[in-house]
Amino acid sequence: MTFSLKLTTAEESAAEDLAQAKAASLARALDRLTTTASEITGLVPQAERDSWATKAVAARAYLADVASADQVAMLQAEAAVTGETVEDLAAAIVAMAENYAGIAAKLAGQRRKTRTAIEAATTPAQVQAALVALDAALITLGEG
């Protein structure tokens, strides 16, 4: 039977604790941001969310009277299902796209700010403070 004994210094232990706190907090921050984004978008399938940029371009083109035949056909297909006019649908798509773009930019900024704060932290308390700051920012996200 053999035994192995590894001794670590207090500094090594503290460094490992900090590294673990950072990794866990980065994961928690991403989870919180994902949850917030999902609360904003609602129960929309990913495939539909993937089409939002394309629909916004088509809607803007339609409203500017420069839409291609494919863009018009896409908007007409949705309007036929919803019962809206293509113009009303296009206006609604543009309004939602602009609103979501602003929120998405804020979420991206919060992600980057939080990641920077976590990576710069020198103590677990500073890591936790970065998450607390993120939570506070997410609460007020739609107010600004």
Secondary structure per residue as TSV (DSSP state, phi and psi in degrees):
chain	resnum	aa	ss	phi	psi
A	1	M	-	360.0	131.7
A	2	T	-	-119.4	149.8
A	3	F	-	-122.9	148.7
A	4	S	-	-125.1	134.9
A	5	L	-	-126.6	123.6
A	6	K	-	-116.7	120.4
A	7	L	-	-98.0	136.1
A	8	T	-	-122.7	149.7
A	9	T	-	-81.5	165.8
A	10	A	H	-61.1	-37.3
A	11	E	H	-66.3	-41.4
A	12	E	H	-64.8	-41.0
A	13	S	H	-64.3	-43.4
A	14	A	H	-64.2	-40.0
A	15	A	H	-64.2	-40.8
A	16	E	H	-65.9	-42.2
A	17	D	H	-60.3	-42.5
A	18	L	H	-64.7	-43.9
A	19	A	H	-61.0	-41.9
A	20	Q	H	-66.7	-41.0
A	21	A	H	-62.6	-41.3
A	22	K	H	-63.5	-47.7
A	23	A	H	-61.8	-45.6
A	24	A	H	-65.4	-38.6
A	25	S	H	-71.7	-36.3
A	26	L	H	-61.3	-42.2
A	27	A	H	-64.4	-43.0
A	28	R	H	-64.2	-40.0
A	29	A	H	-61.5	-44.9
A	30	L	H	-63.5	-39.0
A	31	D	H	-62.1	-43.5
A	32	R	H	-65.2	-41.5
A	33	L	H	-66.2	-40.0
A	34	T	H	-64.1	-42.8
A	35	T	H	-62.2	-43.5
A	36	T	H	-62.3	-44.9
A	37	A	H	-60.9	-40.7
A	38	S	H	-66.3	-35.6
A	39	E	H	-65.1	-33.6
A	40	I	H	-74.9	-44.9
A	41	T	H	-79.8	-21.0
A	42	G	-	75.4	-164.9
A	43	L	S	-85.4	73.1
A	44	V	-	-111.6	126.8
A	45	P	-	-59.2	147.3
A	46	Q	H	-57.0	-38.5
A	47	A	H	-59.8	-38.7
A	48	E	H	-70.3	-42.3
A	49	R	H	-61.5	-35.0
A	50	D	H	-63.5	-23.3
A	51	S	H	-88.1	-9.0
A	52	W	H	-58.5	-43.5
A	53	A	H	-63.7	-42.6
A	54	T	H	-63.8	-42.5
A	55	K	H	-66.1	-37.7
A	56	A	H	-65.1	-41.8
A	57	V	H	-61.9	-44.8
A	58	A	H	-63.6	-42.4
A	59	A	H	-64.9	-43.4
A	60	R	H	-63.8	-41.4
A	61	A	H	-63.8	-41.3
A	62	Y	H	-61.6	-47.0
A	63	L	H	-65.8	-26.3
A	64	A	T	-90.0	2.1
A	65	D	T	61.8	37.4
A	66	V	-	-131.2	19.2
A	67	A	-	-71.4	143.8
A	68	S	-	-74.5	168.3
A	69	A	H	-60.9	-39.4
A	70	D	H	-64.8	-40.3
A	71	Q	H	-64.8	-43.8
A	72	V	H	-63.2	-43.1
A	73	A	H	-61.9	-40.6
A	74	M	H	-62.5	-46.5
A	75	L	H	-67.2	-39.5
A	76	Q	H	-62.6	-38.3
A	77	A	H	-62.4	-43.8
A	78	E	H	-70.0	-42.1
A	79	A	H	-62.6	-33.5
A	80	A	H	-64.8	-33.4
A	81	V	H	-76.8	-42.1
A	82	T	H	-83.9	-20.1
A	83	G	T	85.8	6.0
A	84	E	-	-84.5	162.5
A	85	T	-	-75.6	156.4
A	86	V	H	-62.0	-38.5
A	87	E	H	-63.7	-44.3
A	88	D	H	-64.7	-41.6
A	89	L	H	-62.2	-46.2
A	90	A	H	-60.4	-42.7
A	91	A	H	-63.8	-40.4
A	92	A	H	-66.2	-40.8
A	93	I	H	-62.7	-44.8
A	94	V	H	-63.8	-43.8
A	95	A	H	-61.9	-45.0
A	96	M	H	-65.9	-39.1
A	97	A	H	-63.7	-42.7
A	98	E	H	-66.0	-41.8
A	99	N	H	-63.9	-47.0
A	100	Y	H	-67.9	-36.3
A	101	A	H	-60.6	-40.6
A	102	G	H	-64.3	-42.1
A	103	I	H	-69.1	-42.0
A	104	A	H	-61.6	-38.0
A	105	A	H	-64.6	-41.1
A	106	K	H	-65.2	-41.0
A	107	L	H	-63.1	-42.9
A	108	A	H	-63.5	-41.2
A	109	G	H	-63.6	-41.6
A	110	Q	H	-65.6	-37.8
A	111	R	H	-61.9	-47.2
A	112	R	H	-66.3	-42.0
A	113	K	H	-63.6	-43.9
A	114	T	H	-66.9	-43.7
A	115	R	H	-59.9	-44.2
A	116	T	H	-61.8	-43.6
A	117	A	H	-65.0	-41.2
A	118	I	H	-66.2	-45.3
A	119	E	H	-65.1	-30.8
A	120	A	H	-83.9	-13.9
A	121	A	-	-60.7	142.1
A	122	T	S	-112.9	-1.9
A	123	T	S	-141.3	155.9
A	124	P	H	-59.2	-32.2
A	125	A	H	-64.0	-38.5
A	126	Q	H	-68.6	-35.2
A	127	V	H	-62.5	-46.9
A	128	Q	H	-62.2	-38.9
A	129	A	H	-61.6	-34.7
A	130	A	H	-64.3	-38.8
A	131	L	H	-69.2	-39.1
A	132	V	H	-62.1	-43.1
A	133	A	H	-63.2	-39.6
A	134	L	H	-62.4	-47.0
A	135	D	H	-57.0	-44.3
A	136	A	H	-63.0	-41.7
A	137	A	H	-66.1	-38.6
A	138	L	H	-67.4	-33.5
A	139	I	H	-63.0	-38.4
A	140	T	T	-97.8	9.8
A	141	L	G	-52.3	-49.2
A	142	G	G	-83.3	-1.3
A	143	E	G	-87.2	-19.4
A	144	G	-	-96.2	360.0
